[in-house]
């Protein structure tokens, strides 16, 4: 390869390997993820309730399949199991650990426990003694309190005074009470979060499991999952996101790197023809290409694979910092992602070169020499047929996404983008010719002479133009879909929440005790006060005739919810939501109707068969499932509410002052907080756009620079027949307008079709939320970098003195 082509291929393969390996880092981190063991460090094993729901669901054309979903709430264990565990040989002690949130006057949230749980880390007193009375507490030294000081702490009720009798200096922020006080504040008599087992090295794990059938016994690093549920709960989502990002990365690398290598091989057609003319066999030509590809690709893939570890760690760190991943979600770095990136990238390069060189190495030397001077006018039949098939698949995915709902529709939208991009890559030369006729006519009006030259140059090199159009369309389609799909979800969610919020005021806090809603109701002028508590339930959702076990966002709402919220019920009444009942959004209701029974698993894994009393349309704004407040509270890790919706213009300042951190906001401020939270949750999409779109632009610039530099003979011939340097440069700029404009139009059409289908799925209207500023910056970034990659190499080539030797 020439030095410029070698450098370009090396850079593209390096970035491809880095991106693929970074996805592998996220996947491996999710696969190995365990929360760090902190509080349970001294325990040999911890016993918890099952933190997964497993069931069999119906599949089309198959028998029932087993599926599993993690629980977001803690499945509690009976304290009665303590004695059975103590009877196991080798067990020294068993501690029934309870945990509940405690809000300090400063606004800090502490973890409340009984003093017996201090032995789990273990915590050691740095000053004072253990609590002995109901109004005594041991706090962390970082709280800034002194021995004997009286502090006000809020658990399940209004803040109460406690005297600090001891301090601990290590571990997370904690408040230790007497065992009796902790059990009362915990609020679940006869139950605990975890049973921590202290034992010698000879205890049998099988014996522990036999003593507590139906419960989970965790040892080693798995103890961290019992300590922090958020990591285990996020693991499945990160696996899905990492797999999706990895698939998109491989597809992008195949399109970008493949297009670049095809262009490089195509530009060397004259060289291969001469080799064939002097006696080289097709196999010898291919072997030479394989050696060159290996010589460039192996170091590039190795360098990119090693760099992927740092890139993956940086992506992980960014998502943890923004709260997309929980703090305890650690990063796993091993050689596996780098090796996988090396193998996949090298395989892409080798297969692409083999396919690209297949025809050129087989045809007759005279024919190859002719095609090196002028491209063939048509495309191979297999390429047209395959591109047509993918175009048809994309249109089929469009129809599915418009007709279906829920996760199936969203998956169809992703398939729509992929199919249309592959169709563009295969049919790119045809699109280039069409764009040349349409946009070429426009540039000829602006510049008759150089415009005609630009139009003819693009038409004569449709294969080269097609290789350029594909990465441009890919960059626009991918980045536009990722960016504006998230903004569409945010707009639809905030709009549904705002339209359905009938409250005049909202009482919010880091955590509101159950009695806060009663206190609001007692205020003069209040006609309704609805406590709202968020949770997650697991339910088998019917999609296209088969069932899928899904984790669904749910809310527990008070009995007067119909007065403060309107989820837009299309069937039934929200006022009937009490007892063992449920209201479902239209997206997850499937074949369930009002009066039918919906089997689901509550936050702690308890199976509940609930009667459907309403089906509503505003699932984004109010969650997929609405449940009675008391039912959710009884099966949640904590009984604290998220907020209270208030109907009536009463003065709620006395109520807010009674609870730590509580404040009253109007609907506008409440909706603004919701919008900020949703945009923060979309940070993963932004990471994806930056990583993949950045790689696409790098590949695009490399491809364009090589394609322009390879036109030295063409530019020299134009100069020899009388064209000035300024005219050639103007022709190049106008040709860039034609080619890049065609790519931008195709990418915009793909993004527009995809986003329209997506908006129809999530909002019921084919109107995606597109920011003109963001769209303009996207177009400017892609087209501007592409134009620079065309014009600058052309200027460099034209500075060289024109020679009559055009070989």
URRAMO-V57537 format. One record per run of one state. SS is the DSSP state (@ for helix, = for strand, . for the rest). FROM is the first residue (numbers start at 1). TO is the last residue. Records with the same first field share a line. If there is no record, write none. Layout:
SS = FROM-TO / FROM-TO
This chain:
. = 1-2 / 33-44 / 49-51 / 58-64 / 71-76 / 79-80 / 87-90 / 98-99 / 104-108 / 121-124 / 129-135 / 144-149 / 155-159 / 169-173 / 178-178 / 187-190 / 193-193 / 200-204 / 212-215 / 219-219 / 228-228 / 268-268 / 278-281 / 322-334 / 363-364 / 374-380 / 404-405 / 447-447 / 461-461 / 502-504 / 513-514 / 522-527 / 544-545 / 558-560 / 566-568 / 573-573 / 577-580 / 590-596 / 602-606 / 617-618 / 623-624 / 635-640 / 648-652 / 658-662 / 666-666 / 682-682 / 710-711 / 721-724 / 764-771 / 800-807
@ = 3-32 / 81-86 / 115-120 / 141-143 / 179-186 / 205-211 / 220-227 / 229-267 / 269-277 / 282-321 / 335-362 / 365-373 / 381-403 / 406-446 / 448-460 / 462-500 / 515-521 / 561-564 / 574-576 / 586-589 / 619-622 / 629-634 / 653-657 / 667-681 / 683-709 / 712-720 / 725-763 / 772-799
= = 45-48 / 52-57 / 65-70 / 77-78 / 91-97 / 100-103 / 109-114 / 125-128 / 136-140 / 150-154 / 160-168 / 174-177 / 191-192 / 194-199 / 216-218 / 501-501 / 505-512 / 528-543 / 546-557 / 565-565 / 569-572 / 581-585 / 597-601 / 607-616 / 625-628 / 641-647 / 663-665
